């Protein structure tokens, strides 16, 4: 499977703690093309950081899967994210993508800077 990524940030206002971004991925098979699907993943999100030393960041938005074959799941859904700084260089992060498809999941983890 080949993945091509394109993303961008429309605005990032550190003073207000607001960021808006959008992007996309192209999924296309390179080998074993029979029975495989080529489709896109397009998203847009807005995030807001709470002002404080260890204030969280909340993210919300949506995604669409243009070209996804019928029967392979929902064609899009919601994106929700949460980031909580725990220390100067450690942050708890989690994202949830709704839907019954390859993207409908929760991903919790830690970020170390």
C-alpha positions as CSV (number, residue, x, y, z in Angstrom):
1,X,0.0,0.0,0.0
2,X,1.3,3.5,-0.9
3,X,0.4,6.5,1.3
4,X,0.9,10.0,0.0
5,X,0.4,12.8,2.6
6,X,-0.6,16.4,2.1
7,X,-1.4,18.6,5.0
8,X,-1.3,22.3,6.0
9,X,-2.0,24.7,8.7
10,X,-4.4,27.5,7.9
11,X,-3.9,29.5,11.1
12,X,-2.0,29.1,14.3
13,X,-2.6,31.9,16.7
14,X,-0.5,31.2,19.8
15,X,-1.8,34.2,21.6
16,X,-5.4,32.9,21.5
17,X,-4.3,29.2,21.5
18,X,-6.3,28.4,18.4
19,X,-5.1,26.4,15.4
20,X,-6.9,25.3,12.2
21,X,-5.5,22.7,9.8
22,X,-6.5,20.4,7.0
23,X,-4.9,17.8,4.9
24,X,-5.2,14.5,3.2
25,X,-3.8,11.1,2.4
26,X,-4.0,9.0,-0.8
27,X,-4.1,5.2,-0.3
28,X,-3.4,3.1,-3.4
29,X,-2.1,-0.4,-3.8
30,X,1.2,-0.8,-5.5
31,X,1.3,-4.6,-5.7
32,X,-1.6,-7.1,-5.7
33,X,-4.0,-4.5,-7.1
34,X,-6.8,-7.0,-7.7
35,X,-9.5,-6.6,-5.0
36,X,-7.7,-3.6,-3.5
37,X,-9.2,-0.1,-3.2
38,X,-7.7,3.3,-4.0
39,X,-9.3,6.0,-1.8
40,X,-8.5,9.3,-0.1
41,X,-8.6,10.5,3.5
42,X,-9.4,14.2,3.8
43,X,-9.7,16.0,7.1
44,X,-10.1,19.4,8.8
45,X,-9.6,20.1,12.5
46,X,-9.7,23.1,14.9
47,X,-7.9,23.0,18.2
48,X,-8.0,25.2,21.3
49,X,-5.3,25.3,24.0
50,X,-6.3,26.3,27.5
51,X,-4.0,29.0,28.8
52,X,-2.0,27.8,31.8
53,X,1.4,26.2,32.5
54,X,0.0,22.7,31.9
55,X,-3.3,23.6,30.1
56,X,-4.8,20.9,27.9
57,X,-5.5,21.2,24.1
58,X,-8.8,20.1,22.7
59,X,-9.2,19.3,19.0
60,X,-12.3,18.6,17.0
61,X,-13.2,18.2,13.3
62,X,-14.2,15.7,10.7
63,X,-12.9,13.5,7.9
64,X,-14.2,12.0,4.7
65,X,-13.0,8.9,2.7
66,X,-13.7,9.7,-1.0
67,X,-13.4,6.7,-3.3
68,X,-13.9,4.1,-0.5
69,X,-15.8,1.2,-2.0
70,X,-19.3,0.5,-0.7
71,X,-19.3,-2.1,2.0
72,X,-15.9,-1.2,3.4
73,X,-17.4,1.0,6.1
74,X,-18.6,4.5,6.8
75,X,-17.5,7.2,4.4
76,X,-16.5,9.7,7.1
77,X,-16.9,10.8,10.6
78,X,-15.7,12.9,13.5
79,X,-12.2,13.5,14.9
80,X,-11.7,14.3,18.6
81,X,-8.4,14.9,20.2
82,X,-7.0,15.7,23.7
83,X,-3.5,16.6,24.8
84,X,-2.5,17.0,28.4
85,X,1.0,18.2,29.3
86,X,2.2,16.2,32.4
87,X,5.7,17.7,32.7
88,X,7.9,20.1,30.8
89,X,8.7,17.5,28.1
90,X,6.0,14.8,28.6
91,X,2.4,15.1,27.2
92,X,-0.4,12.6,27.2
93,X,-2.1,12.5,23.8
94,X,-5.2,10.7,22.5
95,X,-7.3,10.9,19.3
96,X,-10.6,9.3,18.4
97,X,-11.9,8.9,14.9
98,X,-15.6,7.8,14.7
99,X,-17.0,5.4,12.1
100,X,-17.0,1.7,11.2
101,X,-14.0,1.6,8.9
102,X,-10.2,1.3,9.0
103,X,-10.0,4.7,10.7
104,X,-12.6,4.2,13.5
105,X,-10.4,3.9,16.5
106,X,-8.9,5.4,19.7
107,X,-5.1,6.0,19.9
108,X,-3.8,7.0,23.3
109,X,-0.1,7.6,24.0
110,X,2.6,9.8,25.3
111,X,4.7,12.5,23.5
112,X,8.3,13.0,24.7
113,X,10.0,16.2,23.4
